[in-house]
Amino acid sequence: MEITGEIKDIIYQNEINSYTVAEFETEKEEIVIVGYLPFINVGDTLKLIGKIVTHQDYGEQFKVDTFEKLMPKTLGALERYLSNGTIKGVGPATAKKIVDTFKEETIHILKYEPEKLTQIKGINNEKAISISESFLENWEIWQIVGYLEKFGIGIQNAKNVYKRLGAKAIEEIENNPYILIDVANNVDFKKIDKMAIDIGLPYNNTQRIKSGIKYALMCTTLNGHCATLEENLITFCQELLSVAEEEIIDCMIELKAKEEIIIEARAEEVQVSRNEIEEIINEVKNGKIVEERNWVYLAPFYKAEENIANKINILKNSPNIKKIPDIKKELKIIEKSSKIELSEKQKEAIEAINENNVCIITGGPGTGKTTIIKAIIDIFKKQGKKPVLCAPTGRAAKRMTETTGEEAKTLHRLLEIGKIEEEIDKKDADYDVAPLDADIVIVDEVSMVDLFLMNYLVKALYQGTKLVLVGDIDQLPSVGPGSILKDLISSNEVTTIVLNKIFRQAAKSKIILNAHRVNEGESFLTKEQIQEQNLTNLNEDFFYIKEQNQEKILYNVISLCKERLKNYGDYDFFKNIQVITPTKKGMIGTKELNKILQRNLNPESEYLAQKQVGDTIYRENDRVMQIKNNYDIFWEKLEPKYESGMGVFNGELGTIIKINEQDKTLTIKFDDGKQADYMLQDLDQIEHAYSITVHKSQRK
């Protein structure tokens, strides 16, 4: 079925995947349309192909399969299109003046004779050119969107493609489809490859092989790695491209010459047997021989790694060390004033921080990392030094603030890259960040810091600034490429203090004791071990239910959340319980668990307002999580005293307390007491949090 008309109002649009719900006016009627409609705005004229469907709650809708954007057919539609905010420098008043002045010639003027726009008061020659360029850019972007969609290329790549290739993007792609590997993100090489083969490019085309090599390296980085072994890369590319090894090596040499990839010969230690030692005694030192292997990087990843290593060396070797005189005396004062007794390891850690410009403090839960941070802050502030605290996520920064009493910021906010993090290329190792005014920078939860974020951090530090990295090496690594904390410790180049003593209060927790046992390769504590070790004062905060059947696991999760934990210790799901699972998919993944737990714990009711967006129902009293940093959203706290501010961060948990259909807003009260209003079209920033993934739980 085909219909043509105009977008009258956008009810909802997901800014990530462009899923849209809109009011659409044809010559005969107004109807609600739903579907994936990128770069569509109020006033746009569209030709839609799809079908009529009936939604159980919202009635008749037109489900869009494909669409074509048309130039507005009437002057009224053209005026609405120009005034919808997509053309830079043109608002409703200017749009009306342009259309009233040029009428049917408006589009021709905008495209080919923009200098005539200067006839309108307030438009000079420079602004006229800018309006024309913006008009053409919007139109060309849409054409690129339509073109890329034919080949299964994600709509979110259209702006990047236009930015890199300009108005001749389609022509350049048709001449060389592999250019998309360089100018678009997360593209499917196999689809591009098929496109290229279909237009006649040969299998051994050098551009094809080079693009295959870069695609293979990008796959490596998406799995968290910064580089891969040369032999593994060649094997992967042979399977991917069906070409000879020699052709791959030749193309790697060309890519290296152009500095698009880096090939590093690295000496590695290899264990050998005693018999082998005797045979090659002249080559052996301490039972090890050295073998060189080639590692291959995409250039920005190598540059970021190199930047970090160089800057760490500069910092740690700086002769300007901000040392506190008589640190032992200061430690005694801290112990007396705070009524705590620091362990020898904690004192060693504080003294190491004092003696070194770069220091790592690592240890599992309950080993006293927070106490060290607090002591360092107190000592340095007493001496007039300026400490700066930060963490990779909003929740980690907030927890750091609460436990130390000192303000902590996210790394993105601290480095002033928060608002532009989506605009910059995250693979830009040379991106300049604002320098930090600090005597000592303390970073918590470093295990979650990826390669590029660490690179931006060290670039912001002045020589002589102390850098203290705090984290648990046994936590999950960062989602992005790199394993910063683990690799820095393994390098033996940075002074590292390992905390391994569990403090008395923490030692009462079965959770903490079992966490350490698992890290040491041991099983959970049994009843017999608890009796043998006389651990009778342990808190009953850990239970292990062994089950492999998914349906039974699901039953246990539901019954624990609904009744059993309530009966056991008066635990209320919405206040005390969080379900964590390793995966998003499957019967016990977050997607299904959230639906089932919502149905069981917060069922549909005539007393609870709700809003459906796509397949998701948001209901008052739902548990939700913010899933991206929003530095611009306003919040306020009503108690215990009124506060207000800006910013809600990735990982913050809260509850929907109100859905206002009339105002098209949804109010969330977060667990720290602040409330924020969301427009319904901004719901892509939140997701249900009855169940969350293990990675998301680290952001809490």
Summary of the structure (lengths in Angstrom):
residues: 700
radius of gyration: 29.8
end to end distance: 47.2
largest distance: 93.9
contacts: 2113
relative contact order: 0.06
helix: 44%
strand: 23%
